[in-house]
């Protein structure tokens, strides 16, 4: 029996995945969490073998949560299950120790294969994500020397929300940061990336493939 925990800030997503896994032989869902912080406590209490975790959550993001969870249990198989296909998300999660990366558009068969593979200590990356990672790896110096590589997980979250057109107040509410802290992050990001406003930031993000051009 493979024990699994689910981490996603949307109850309906957790419920849907749980229903799928409850129909699978040899898999037992031992707990759910709505944030990275809750995931840390869940792993300490339940010691699941595999954890399915969203990447972009309020508070502690998936990258930071992965690092903390693996400090608690090095044998834990972390599978990112997210809407984020584009780099740098997959590579960053893998570098942090995640063994699997799936999009929320995958079917139950792929989730099952990922759980079985990761539980054996092997990597499982869905075909569409593997293609994105491969393209990023051969895209030349522009991709390999991306200025976004030096950003922290929190800075990545802020950049994504800025390029999606969210206001500082919306970013503050979503990430549980004060508006002043968000402003500090935005100023620091502009200094790090050599841009002077949100428009330039978005153009730079598109140029390096950090976000889609349709964002």
C-alpha positions as CSV (number, residue, x, y, z in Angstrom):
1,X,0.0,0.0,0.0
2,X,1.4,3.4,-1.1
3,X,0.5,6.2,1.3
4,X,-0.2,9.5,-0.3
5,X,-0.9,13.1,0.9
6,X,-2.5,15.9,-1.1
7,X,-1.5,19.6,-0.9
8,X,-3.5,22.2,-2.7
9,X,-5.1,25.4,-1.6
10,X,-8.3,24.6,-3.5
11,X,-10.6,22.1,-1.7
12,X,-12.4,21.1,-4.9
13,X,-9.0,20.1,-6.4
14,X,-8.1,18.0,-3.4
15,X,-11.5,16.4,-3.4
16,X,-11.4,15.5,-7.1
17,X,-7.9,14.0,-6.9
18,X,-8.8,12.1,-3.7
19,X,-11.9,10.5,-5.4
20,X,-9.6,9.4,-8.3
21,X,-7.1,7.9,-6.0
22,X,-9.7,6.2,-3.7
23,X,-10.6,4.1,-6.7
24,X,-7.0,2.9,-7.2
25,X,-5.9,-0.4,-5.8
26,X,-2.8,-0.2,-3.5
27,X,-3.0,3.6,-2.8
28,X,-4.2,5.1,0.5
29,X,-4.7,8.9,0.9
30,X,-3.6,9.6,4.5
31,X,-4.1,13.3,4.6
32,X,-4.7,16.7,3.0
33,X,-3.3,20.2,3.4
34,X,-4.2,23.6,2.0
35,X,-0.8,25.2,2.2
36,X,2.9,24.5,2.4
37,X,2.9,25.2,6.1
38,X,0.1,22.7,6.7
39,X,2.0,20.2,4.5
40,X,5.0,20.3,6.8
41,X,2.9,19.4,9.8
42,X,1.0,16.7,7.8
43,X,4.3,15.0,6.8
44,X,5.5,15.1,10.4
45,X,2.3,13.5,11.6
46,X,1.4,11.0,8.9
47,X,4.7,10.2,7.2
48,X,3.3,9.6,3.7
49,X,5.5,8.0,1.1
50,X,4.3,10.3,-1.7
51,X,2.9,13.8,-1.7
52,X,1.1,15.5,-4.6
53,X,1.6,19.2,-4.2
54,X,0.6,22.4,-6.0
55,X,3.4,24.8,-6.9
56,X,1.7,28.2,-6.5
57,X,0.0,28.5,-3.1
58,X,-0.5,31.5,-0.7
59,X,2.1,31.6,2.0
60,X,4.8,29.0,1.6
61,X,5.1,28.1,-2.1
62,X,5.7,24.6,-3.5
63,X,9.4,25.1,-4.0
64,X,10.1,26.2,-0.4
65,X,7.7,23.5,0.9
66,X,9.5,20.8,-1.1
67,X,12.9,21.8,0.5
68,X,11.4,21.7,4.0
69,X,9.6,18.5,3.5
70,X,12.7,16.7,2.3
71,X,14.6,17.9,5.3
72,X,12.0,16.1,7.4
73,X,12.0,12.9,5.3
74,X,14.6,12.4,2.6
75,X,12.7,9.4,1.2
76,X,9.5,11.3,0.6
77,X,8.5,11.3,-3.1
78,X,7.3,14.8,-4.0
79,X,5.2,15.2,-7.2
80,X,4.3,18.7,-8.3
81,X,0.8,18.8,-9.7
82,X,0.2,22.2,-11.2
83,X,-1.0,24.4,-14.0
84,X,2.5,25.8,-14.5
85,X,4.1,24.1,-17.5
86,X,6.8,26.7,-18.4
87,X,10.3,27.0,-17.1
88,X,11.7,27.8,-14.6
89,X,9.1,26.0,-12.4
90,X,9.8,22.4,-13.5
91,X,13.6,22.7,-13.2
92,X,13.5,24.6,-9.9
93,X,11.3,21.9,-8.3
94,X,13.5,19.2,-9.6
95,X,16.6,20.9,-8.3
96,X,14.9,21.2,-4.9
97,X,14.4,17.5,-4.8
98,X,11.0,16.8,-6.3
99,X,10.9,13.5,-8.3
100,X,7.7,14.2,-10.3
101,X,6.1,17.0,-12.3
102,X,2.6,16.8,-13.7
103,X,0.1,19.3,-15.0
104,X,-3.5,19.4,-13.7
105,X,-4.6,18.5,-17.2
106,X,-3.2,14.9,-16.9
107,X,-5.5,11.9,-16.5
108,X,-5.8,9.5,-13.6
109,X,-3.6,6.9,-15.4
110,X,-0.7,9.3,-15.5
111,X,-1.1,10.2,-11.8
112,X,-1.0,6.6,-10.9
113,X,2.1,5.9,-13.0
114,X,3.8,8.9,-11.4
115,X,3.0,7.7,-7.9
116,X,4.2,4.2,-8.6
117,X,7.4,5.5,-10.3
118,X,8.3,8.1,-7.6
119,X,7.6,5.7,-4.8
120,X,10.4,3.6,-6.2
121,X,12.8,6.6,-6.0
122,X,12.7,7.3,-9.8
123,X,11.7,10.5,-11.6
124,X,8.5,10.9,-13.6
125,X,7.9,14.0,-15.7
126,X,4.8,14.2,-18.0
127,X,5.6,14.3,-21.7
128,X,4.5,18.0,-22.2
129,X,6.7,19.1,-19.3
130,X,9.6,17.1,-20.5
131,X,9.2,18.8,-23.9
132,X,9.3,22.3,-22.3
133,X,12.4,21.4,-20.3
134,X,14.1,20.0,-23.3
135,X,13.3,23.1,-25.4
136,X,14.6,25.4,-22.6
137,X,17.8,23.4,-22.4
138,X,18.6,23.9,-26.1
139,X,17.4,27.4,-26.5
140,X,20.9,28.9,-26.3
141,X,22.6,31.4,-24.1
142,X,19.4,33.5,-23.6
143,X,17.7,30.6,-21.8
144,X,20.8,29.3,-20.0
145,X,21.7,32.7,-18.6
146,X,18.3,33.9,-17.6
147,X,18.3,36.7,-15.1
148,X,15.3,35.0,-13.5
149,X,17.4,32.1,-12.4
150,X,18.7,34.1,-9.5
151,X,15.3,34.9,-8.0
152,X,14.0,33.3,-4.8
153,X,10.7,31.4,-4.8
154,X,8.9,34.4,-3.3
155,X,10.3,36.7,-5.9
156,X,9.2,34.3,-8.6
157,X,5.7,34.4,-7.1
158,X,5.7,38.2,-7.2
159,X,7.0,38.3,-10.8
160,X,4.3,35.9,-12.0
161,X,1.5,38.0,-10.4
162,X,2.9,41.3,-11.7
163,X,3.1,39.9,-15.2
164,X,-0.5,38.7,-14.9
165,X,-1.5,42.2,-14.2
166,X,-2.3,41.9,-10.5
167,X,-2.2,45.1,-8.3
168,X,0.1,45.3,-5.3
169,X,-2.9,45.0,-3.1
170,X,-4.0,41.8,-4.8
171,X,-0.5,40.4,-4.5
172,X,-0.5,41.4,-0.8
173,X,-3.8,39.6,-0.2
174,X,-2.8,36.5,-2.1
175,X,0.7,36.0,-0.7
176,X,-0.2,37.2,2.8
177,X,2.3,40.0,2.7
178,X,1.9,43.6,3.7
179,X,1.5,46.1,0.9
180,X,4.8,47.7,2.0
181,X,6.6,44.4,1.8
182,X,5.2,43.8,-1.7
183,X,6.4,47.3,-2.8
184,X,9.9,46.3,-1.4
185,X,9.9,43.1,-3.4
186,X,8.9,45.0,-6.6
187,X,11.7,47.5,-6.1
188,X,14.2,44.8,-5.4
189,X,13.1,42.9,-8.5
190,X,13.5,45.9,-10.7
191,X,17.1,46.4,-9.3
192,X,17.9,42.7,-9.8
193,X,16.5,42.5,-13.3
194,X,17.6,45.9,-14.5
195,X,14.1,47.2,-15.4
196,X,12.3,50.3,-14.3
197,X,8.6,49.4,-14.4
198,X,6.1,46.6,-14.7
199,X,5.9,46.8,-18.5
200,X,9.6,46.4,-18.9
201,X,9.5,43.5,-16.4
202,X,6.8,41.7,-18.4
203,X,8.7,42.2,-21.7
204,X,11.9,40.8,-20.1
205,X,9.9,37.8,-18.7
206,X,8.5,37.1,-22.2
207,X,11.9,37.5,-23.8
208,X,13.5,34.8,-21.6
209,X,10.4,32.5,-21.7
210,X,9.6,33.0,-18.1
211,X,6.0,33.6,-18.9
212,X,3.9,33.0,-22.1
213,X,3.5,35.9,-24.5
214,X,-0.2,35.7,-24.0
215,X,0.1,36.5,-20.3
